[in-house]
């Protein structure tokens, strides 16, 4: 079999990588971010950028404190490169078969710490069964940056109750959820049922970044009521121990509440006023460079978490 080293095919693939690296730097604004997105080393991206600068006789990017700022020529080239790269990589990925059992790819998914507590025990066993060598990286959910992360390939997917994700992101509803109250099994003031007066008089815990708690506040405002907040925390870690040993009340998604209460130290009661249910969704934006792997991952998340 003749060697293909130095052949036109090798040259074409090499040049394609130069363009792929250029597009990644342009979209992420950083050499290091581009390397992370492409799963290669930072020196490799820097070397590719240097080669492309020589080939095009243009600096392409200027390094600033805000990141890599494209030149005028780079901006013009990006418009052509992006569309051409999408078409080429779509053709390549269509012919490529992803084998999860043999893959060592790192998948990145954004979710809240509440999502970590509930979803990871469901998702990890399936990944270990079907793709034992893949890596899963959890990125802390930042609702203001999800669209950017999806479009630039910083993450493969996001899971949560997000009101709006712009760009070209796609969405699939995993399940519908409601809110419930979690409290100690031996709460001194609240018995087997909770009245509206009980809820208003109780001392409440609020998890500050939890994007869902404002729904409760909105409904209470419409009713002309206000909760007594006794504790504000940045995450749910270790809250179970606090709730179980105090008279505090935590309002949170019903599935999570029941998961916390499984050891018998706490119990779950319904909210004493109606509140609309919400959807927990899977968000993703296809990237043709690795669409087969990304699609497998999203399909796995959908299958494992839908209707749980």
C-alpha positions in Angstrom: 0.0 0.0 0.0 1.5 3.4 -1.0 2.2 5.9 1.8 -0.1 8.9 1.9 2.4 11.0 3.8 3.0 14.1 1.8 0.1 13.3 -0.5 -2.7 15.8 -1.4 -5.0 14.1 1.0 -2.7 14.6 3.9 -2.1 18.2 2.9 -5.9 18.8 2.7 -6.5 17.4 6.1 -3.7 19.4 7.6 -5.1 22.6 6.0 -8.5 21.8 7.3 -7.1 21.6 10.8 -5.6 25.0 10.4 -9.1 26.4 9.5 -10.7 24.5 12.3 -8.3 25.9 14.8 -8.8 29.4 13.3 -12.6 29.2 13.7 -12.3 27.9 17.3 -10.0 30.8 18.3 -12.4 33.3 16.6 -15.5 31.9 18.3 -14.0 31.4 21.8 -11.7 34.5 21.8 -8.9 32.5 23.3 -6.1 30.0 22.3 -6.5 28.0 25.5 -10.3 27.9 25.1 -9.9 26.8 21.5 -7.6 24.0 22.6 -10.0 22.8 25.2 -12.9 22.9 22.7 -10.9 20.9 20.1 -9.4 18.4 22.7 -5.8 19.3 21.7 -2.9 21.0 23.4 -2.6 24.8 23.5 0.9 24.7 21.8 -0.8 22.8 18.9 -3.3 25.6 18.4 -0.6 28.3 18.7 1.5 26.4 16.1 -1.5 26.2 13.7 -2.2 29.9 14.2 1.4 30.7 13.3 1.3 28.6 10.2 -2.0 30.2 9.1 -0.5 33.7 9.7 2.4 32.8 7.5 0.2 31.4 4.7 -2.1 34.4 4.7 0.5 37.0 5.5 -1.8 38.5 8.2 -1.6 38.6 12.0 -5.3 37.5 12.1 -5.6 38.2 15.9 -4.3 40.7 18.3 -3.8 39.5 21.9 -5.5 41.8 24.4 -6.6 41.7 28.0 -10.1 40.8 26.8 -8.9 38.0 24.6 -7.9 37.4 21.0 -9.3 40.3 18.9 -9.6 39.4 15.2 -8.2 41.7 12.5 -10.5 43.0 9.7 -9.2 40.3 7.3 -9.8 37.6 10.0 -13.4 38.8 10.3 -13.9 38.5 6.6 -12.3 35.1 6.4 -14.4 33.8 9.3 -17.6 34.3 7.3 -16.3 32.1 4.5 -14.4 29.6 6.7 -17.3 28.9 9.1 -19.8 28.0 6.3 -17.3 25.9 4.4 -16.1 24.1 7.5 -19.6 23.2 8.5 -20.3 21.7 5.1 -17.0 19.7 5.1 -17.3 18.5 8.6 -20.9 17.5 8.2 -19.9 15.3 5.2 -17.1 13.8 7.3 -19.2 13.2 10.4 -22.0 11.7 8.3 -19.6 8.9 7.2 -18.1 8.5 10.7 -19.5 6.0 13.2 -19.2 6.9 16.9 -18.3 3.9 19.1 -19.0 4.7 22.7 -17.4 1.5 24.0 -14.1 2.5 22.5 -14.2 6.3 23.0 -12.2 8.3 25.6 -13.9 11.6 24.7 -14.7 14.1 27.4 -18.4 15.2 27.4 -19.2 18.5 29.2 -22.7 19.2 30.5 -23.9 22.3 32.5 -26.2 21.8 35.4 -26.9 23.2 38.8 -25.6 21.6 42.0 -29.2 20.4 42.6 -29.0 18.7 39.2 -25.7 17.1 40.2 -27.3 15.6 43.3 -30.3 14.1 41.5 -29.1 13.4 37.9 -25.5 12.1 38.3 -26.5 8.9 40.3 -28.8 8.1 37.3 -26.4 9.1 34.5 -23.1 7.8 35.7 -24.0 4.1 35.8 -25.3 4.2 32.2 -22.1 6.0 31.0 -19.9 3.5 32.8 -21.9 0.6 31.2 -22.0 1.9 27.7 -18.8 4.0 27.5 -16.5 3.0 30.3 -13.6 5.2 29.1 -15.4 8.4 28.5 -15.0 11.4 30.8 -17.8 13.5 32.1 -17.2 17.1 33.2 -19.9 19.0 35.0 -19.9 22.8 34.4 -21.7 24.9 37.0 -24.9 26.3 35.4 -24.7 30.0 34.5 -28.0 30.9 32.8 -26.5 34.1 31.3 -23.8 32.2 29.4 -25.5 29.0 28.3 -26.2 30.2 24.8 -22.6 31.3 24.3 -21.2 28.0 25.7 -23.4 25.9 23.5 -22.6 27.9 20.3 -18.9 27.9 20.9 -18.7 24.2 22.0 -17.7 25.0 25.5 -20.3 22.5 26.6 -22.0 19.6 24.8 -25.4 20.1 26.6 -27.2 21.7 29.5 -29.9 20.4 31.7 -32.2 22.6 33.8 -35.2 24.9 34.0 -34.0 27.7 31.8 -36.4 30.4 30.7 -34.6 31.4 27.6 -31.7 30.1 25.6 -31.1 32.0 22.5 -29.0 31.3 19.4 -29.5 28.0 17.6 -29.8 25.9 20.7 -32.3 23.0 20.5 -34.5 22.0 23.4 -36.1 18.7 24.5 -38.3 18.5 27.6 -37.2 15.7 29.9 -40.0 15.9 32.5 -42.5 18.2 34.2 -41.8 19.1 37.8 -43.6 20.8 40.7 -42.4 22.3 44.1 -42.8 20.8 47.5 -41.6 21.6 51.1 -38.9 19.7 52.9 -38.8 19.8 56.7 -37.7 17.8 59.7 -39.7 14.7 60.5 -39.9 16.1 64.0 -40.7 19.7 63.1 -42.1 21.3 66.3 -44.8 23.5 64.8 -45.9 21.7 61.6 -47.7 18.4 61.7 -48.9 16.0 58.9 -50.3 18.9 56.9 -49.1 22.4 56.2 -51.6 25.3 56.0 -50.8 28.6 54.3 -50.5 30.3 57.8 -48.0 27.6 58.8 -46.0 28.2 55.6 -45.9 32.0 56.1 -45.0 31.7 59.8 -42.2 29.1 59.2 -38.5 30.0 59.0 -37.3 29.4 55.4 -34.1 28.5 53.7 -33.3 30.1 50.3 -30.6 28.8 48.0 -29.4 32.0 46.3 -28.3 30.8 42.8 -31.3 28.4 42.5 -33.1 29.9 39.5 -36.5 28.4 40.5 -37.1 30.0 43.8 -38.4 33.2 42.3 -41.5 31.4 41.0 -42.5 30.8 44.7 -41.8 34.5 45.5 -43.8 35.6 42.5 -46.9 33.6 43.5 -46.6 34.8 47.1 -46.4 38.4 46.0 -49.6 38.0 44.0 -51.2 36.7 47.2 -49.8 39.6 49.2 -47.7 37.4 51.3 -44.0 37.3 52.3 -41.8 34.5 53.6 -39.5 34.7 56.6 -36.0 33.9 55.3 -33.8 32.6 58.2 -31.0 31.2 56.1 -29.5 32.0 52.6 -26.9 29.7 51.2 -25.2 29.5 47.8 -25.8 25.8 47.2 -27.7 22.7 48.4 -24.6 20.8 49.7 -25.1 19.7 53.4 -28.6 21.3 53.5 -30.2 17.9 54.3 -28.4 17.8 57.7 -29.4 21.4 58.5 -33.1 20.7 57.6 -33.2 17.4 59.5 -31.9 19.0 62.7 -33.8 22.3 62.8 -37.2 23.9 62.3 -36.3 25.4 58.9 -38.4 24.7 55.8 -36.9 24.4 52.3 -39.0 24.7 49.1 -37.5 22.8 46.2 -38.5 20.5 43.3 -40.6 17.6 44.4 -38.3 14.8 43.1 -35.3 16.3 44.9 -37.3 16.7 48.1 -38.3 13.0 48.1 -34.7 12.0 47.4 -33.5 14.0 50.4 -36.3 12.5 52.6 -35.6 8.9 51.8 -33.6 8.2 55.0 -36.6 9.1 57.2 -35.1 12.1 59.0 -37.2 14.5 56.9 -40.6 14.5 55.3 -42.2 16.2 52.2 -45.4 18.2 52.2 -47.1 19.9 49.3 -47.1 23.7 49.0 -50.2 25.1 50.6 -51.0 27.2 47.5 -51.1 26.4 43.8 -48.0 27.1 41.7 -47.6 26.3 38.0 -45.4 23.3 37.2 -42.2 23.8 35.2 -40.2 21.8 32.7 -36.7 20.4 33.1 -35.1 20.5 29.7 -32.1 19.2 27.8 -30.4 21.9 25.6 -27.8 21.4 23.0 -26.4 22.8 19.7 -25.0 20.4 17.2 -21.4 20.9 16.2 -20.6 19.1 13.0 -16.9 18.4 14.0 -18.1 15.8 16.5 -21.8 15.5 15.8 -22.0 11.7 16.1 -20.5 11.7 19.6 -22.5 14.7 20.8 -25.7 13.2 19.4 -25.0 9.9 21.2 -24.4 11.7 24.5 -27.6 13.8 24.2 -29.6 10.7 23.3 -28.2 9.0 26.4 -29.1 11.9 28.6 -32.5 12.0 27.2 -33.1 8.3 27.5 -31.8 8.1 31.1 -33.5 11.3 32.5 -36.8 11.5 30.6 -39.7 10.8 32.8 -37.6 10.0 35.9 
